[in-house]
Amino acid sequence: MQIKRVGVLGCGLMGSGIAQVSAAAGFDTTVLEVEQKFLDKGFAGIEKSLAKFAERPPEKGGITSRQKDEIRARLDGTTRKEDLVDCDIIIEAIIENVPTKKEMYAALDGIVKKDAIFASNTSSISITELMTATKRPERFIGLHFFNPVPLMKLVEVVRTIATASDVYETAYDFAKKLGKVPVRASDKTGFIVNRLLVPYLLDAIRAYEEGAGSIEDIDSAMKLGCGYPMGPFTLLDFVGLDTTYYITHVMYDEFKERRFASPPLLKRLVMAGWYGRKTGKGFYDYSDPNNPKPNKL
Ligand SMILES: NC(=O)c1ccc[n+]([C@@H]2O[C@H](COP(=O)([O-])OP(=O)(O)OC[C@H]3O[C@@H](n4cnc5c(N)ncnc54)[C@H](O)[C@@H]3O)[C@@H](O)[C@H]2O)c1
């Protein structure tokens, strides 16, 4: 099976990035949103990102202004599900909510051509559960991209027990065509990266709660001691504490292990609305975004 037309659901942080890399890889790409204003916002983000790529030299992934226009011409936005009828693959990146996602899949199942592949970018919801909203379980997979999509190389290609092998291999090759490095994962909560990363981040919070070190020192220690590009608290603020808190619930519910349970401090920060960078406050204060200061917690 050949993929030519790509449909992306949601033009938020992830959907806009996925649409951008899809169009940049030469695929005609249509993005579906609930309202035009969300398309406008997502496309403005794509424009900004493409402009940055246009400033880079070709050896660093840079593009010419002509290539930028060509990418833009392959991208299309819509608020009508019917406009996705001809897509060969649908990549869903709408809000992390089971009923909303299932409702969307059920509606599209009756519209999009029968042999199209359905993929979800969910970080924590079971692909198997989402698949049950459709009559095409063998054509349903997970394609888990990382933020920011145009820069992060990894895609976890997730199979369920029902996924057909040819569908899986088509999706795996498609991820390569997007310029990504795919890894094979099965539908186990958290897939590979979050299964290992989430307990580490939660342990960093517990270490801080227990007085092992300050926020800044724990960040510096993990950066310089392990060669990580950023420390755990900087990363937590970047990912979003609300998102992390939500994921801990899904993972704890699945495994019932303490290492996946939210530490009390994470809950307190989320209850206070301190979600990290996006709200200007989390483990750090971003009043001066170029010089974050650790909060006294
Ligand atoms: N943020 C991350 O770092 C990250 C990383 C990997 C995977 N994900 C996953 O990607 C998905 C999207 O996350 P995000 O961070 O881009 O969220 P986001 O809130 O930035 O974007 C979600 C978009 O979906 C749109 N939307 C909501 N309901 C819709 C519907 N019924 N039809 C069409 N569009 C709809 C919203 O208007 C919004 O623009 C989630 O499943 C999340 O778990 C997120």
The ligand as an ORCA input file, in Angstrom:
! r2SCAN-3c Opt
* xyz 0 1
  N       2.484     17.880     23.966
  C       3.359     16.900     23.849
  O       4.542     17.039     24.201
  C       2.926     15.577     23.238
  C       3.915     14.658     22.842
  C       3.523     13.462     22.223
  C       2.168     13.183     22.068
  N       1.225     14.093     22.464
  C      -0.192     13.763     22.233
  O      -0.644     14.497     21.101
  C      -2.033     14.801     21.249
  C      -2.235     16.299     21.097
  O      -1.469     16.973     22.049
  P      -1.071     18.515     21.883
  O      -0.038     18.768     22.923
  O      -0.822     18.816     20.459
  O      -2.453     19.216     22.326
  P      -2.990     20.676     21.936
  O      -3.976     21.015     22.991
  O      -1.867     21.608     21.654
  O      -3.760     20.437     20.554
  C      -4.945     19.694     20.446
  C      -5.742     20.287     19.291
  O      -6.808     19.398     18.992
  C      -7.920     20.180     18.644
  N      -9.117     19.384     18.793
  C      -9.760     19.057     19.926
  N     -10.853     18.301     19.649
  C     -10.866     18.159     18.315
  C     -11.732     17.487     17.424
  N     -12.785     16.806     17.860
  N     -11.447     17.572     16.093
  C     -10.365     18.236     15.633
  N      -9.511     18.893     16.455
  C      -9.765     18.841     17.773
  C      -7.869     21.380     19.556
  O      -8.610     22.451     19.017
  C      -6.369     21.649     19.626
  O      -5.962     22.601     18.665
  C      -2.459     14.226     22.588
  O      -3.009     12.947     22.375
  C      -1.136     14.106     23.357
  O      -1.156     13.062     24.312
  C       1.581     15.284     23.048
*
